[in-house]
Amino acid sequence: ESPTDMLVIKVDADGNERPAGQVGELVNRAGGGPFEGYYNNTEASEHRLRDGWFWSGDLALRDENGYFHFAGRVDDRIRVDGENLSAARIESLLERLPGIAAAAVYAVADPSTGDLVMAALEMEHGMTFQPEAFHASLMAQPDLGTKWPPSYVRIVEGLPMTANNKVQISVLRSAGFDTTDPVWRAVRRGGAYEPSERNT
């Protein structure tokens, strides 16, 4: 086997492999290699090394030509209608829309459907969120996945950042709708946006 033959995209602990073009966890069937485990954390080490395979915690997809594409981390996975979505890919798409300086995408729970996509958007200086223009621009993107449009959009003055300049997704995820920031909701998936009454 070549090194790339040892890498597979898995969707669950039973080892079910994802077909080309679908997001799953990147797994090395040859084991952990230089990974020696986590210091004083046997449980975390065993979670990474299971049945002789190394579960990386990285989300990826493999294209039809066999190339791997990074799609985020397992903790950032969004599962909508049984399909794993890449927050990183949705963020990249949103950040190319007019007026958006930065985007952070994460899951919020819905009692009837499971995960829903929520996006926190930081607007460019002097720009305000225009729901009609945002929706039109979003739907015009040729690579927009059918389940990618955010069900909820939170408009923030600035995204919460770590000391090394990474977005604190956990802060946004734990807040959910508990925010005084404006939140807009899609009337239906892929539909127009209106003010949400779920935030305080």
C-alpha positions in Angstrom: 0.0 0.0 0.0 1.1 3.5 -0.7 0.9 6.1 2.2 -2.3 7.6 0.6 -3.9 4.1 0.5 -3.5 3.9 4.3 -5.6 7.1 4.7 -9.4 6.8 4.7 -12.3 9.0 5.4 -14.5 7.5 8.1 -17.8 8.6 9.4 -18.2 6.7 12.7 -16.5 4.4 15.2 -17.7 1.3 13.3 -15.3 2.2 10.4 -17.9 3.0 7.7 -16.1 4.8 4.9 -17.4 7.9 3.3 -17.6 8.0 -0.5 -15.6 10.6 -2.6 -16.8 14.1 -2.0 -18.3 13.6 1.4 -16.9 14.9 4.7 -15.7 12.5 7.4 -12.8 12.0 9.9 -9.4 11.3 8.5 -8.1 8.0 9.7 -4.7 6.3 9.3 -5.1 2.6 9.1 -1.3 2.1 9.6 -1.6 3.3 13.2 -0.4 6.4 15.1 3.1 6.7 13.6 5.0 9.2 15.7 2.0 9.8 17.9 3.0 8.7 21.4 -0.2 9.5 23.2 -1.3 12.4 25.4 0.7 13.0 28.6 -1.2 11.7 31.6 -4.4 11.2 29.6 -4.9 7.5 28.8 -8.6 8.0 27.8 -7.8 10.7 25.2 -4.9 8.5 23.8 -7.2 5.5 23.5 -9.8 7.6 21.7 -7.2 8.6 19.1 -5.8 5.0 18.7 -8.6 2.6 18.3 -8.4 -1.0 16.8 -4.9 -0.2 15.6 -6.1 2.9 13.6 -5.2 6.5 14.3 -8.3 8.7 14.3 -6.9 12.2 13.6 -9.8 14.4 14.7 -9.4 16.2 11.4 -12.4 16.4 9.0 -11.6 15.9 5.3 -13.0 14.8 2.0 -11.3 12.8 -0.7 -12.0 14.0 -4.3 -12.5 11.8 -7.4 -8.7 12.1 -8.1 -7.7 10.8 -4.7 -6.6 14.1 -3.2 -7.5 14.9 0.4 -9.0 18.3 1.3 -9.1 19.6 4.9 -12.6 20.4 6.1 -12.2 21.4 9.8 -12.1 19.5 13.1 -14.4 16.9 14.4 -15.5 19.2 17.3 -16.6 21.7 14.6 -18.6 19.2 12.6 -22.2 20.0 11.8 -24.5 17.1 11.2 -27.7 18.1 9.2 -30.2 15.4 8.1 -27.5 12.7 8.6 -24.9 14.5 6.5 -21.6 15.9 7.9 -21.0 19.5 6.9 -17.7 21.3 7.0 -17.9 24.5 8.9 -14.6 25.7 7.3 -16.0 25.3 3.8 -19.2 27.3 4.6 -17.1 30.0 6.3 -14.9 30.4 3.2 -18.0 30.8 1.1 -19.6 33.3 3.4 -16.4 35.4 3.7 -16.4 36.0 -0.1 -19.8 37.6 0.0 -20.0 41.4 -0.2 -19.7 43.3 3.1 -18.6 40.3 5.2 -15.2 40.7 6.9 -15.2 37.4 8.8 -17.5 34.4 9.5 -17.7 31.7 12.1 -20.0 28.7 11.5 -21.2 26.2 14.1 -24.0 24.0 15.0 -27.0 24.9 17.2 -29.4 22.2 18.4 -33.0 22.0 17.2 -35.3 19.6 19.1 -37.1 18.5 15.9 -34.3 18.2 13.3 -31.0 17.9 15.2 -28.2 20.3 14.2 -28.9 23.5 12.4 -26.3 25.8 10.8 -25.7 29.1 12.5 -23.2 31.7 11.3 -21.8 34.6 13.2 -20.9 37.4 10.8 -18.6 40.4 11.4 -19.4 43.0 8.8 -16.8 45.2 7.1 -16.3 48.7 8.5 -19.2 50.9 7.7 -21.3 48.1 6.4 -24.6 46.9 7.8 -26.3 43.5 7.3 -28.9 43.6 4.6 -30.9 40.3 4.7 -32.2 40.5 1.2 -28.9 41.3 -0.4 -27.2 38.6 1.7 -29.7 36.0 0.7 -29.5 36.8 -3.0 -25.7 36.8 -2.9 -25.6 33.5 -1.0 -27.9 31.7 -3.3 -26.0 32.9 -6.3 -22.8 31.0 -5.3 -22.4 28.1 -7.7 -20.7 25.9 -5.1 -23.3 26.4 -2.4 -24.3 23.0 -0.9 -28.0 22.4 -0.5 -27.7 22.2 3.3 -25.1 24.9 3.7 -27.3 28.1 4.0 -27.3 29.1 7.6 -30.6 28.7 9.4 -29.6 31.5 11.7 -27.3 34.5 11.2 -25.9 36.4 14.2 -24.4 39.8 13.5 -21.4 40.6 15.8 -19.3 43.6 16.4 -16.3 41.3 16.5 -15.7 37.6 16.7 -14.3 36.3 20.0 -10.7 35.5 19.5 -8.0 33.5 21.3 -4.6 35.0 22.2 -3.1 33.4 19.0 -5.8 34.9 16.8 -8.2 31.9 16.4 -11.9 32.3 16.6 -13.4 30.9 19.8 -16.1 28.7 18.3 -16.9 27.2 21.7 -17.9 30.6 23.0 -20.3 31.1 20.1 -21.6 27.6 20.2 -22.3 27.7 24.0 -24.1 31.0 23.7 -26.4 29.7 21.0 -29.4 32.1 20.9 -28.6 33.6 24.3 -27.2 36.9 22.9 -28.3 40.5 22.6 -26.7 40.6 19.1 -29.1 40.8 16.2 -30.1 37.3 15.0 -31.8 36.6 11.7 -33.5 33.3 10.8 -34.2 31.7 7.5 -38.0 31.3 7.0 -37.1 27.8 5.5 -33.8 26.2 4.5 -32.4 28.3 1.7 -35.2 30.9 2.2 -35.2 34.6 2.9 -34.2 35.9 6.3 -36.3 37.6 9.0 -35.5 38.8 12.5 -35.5 35.9 15.0 -37.4 36.0 18.2 -35.3 33.3 19.8 -32.5 35.6 21.0 -32.9 37.8 24.0 
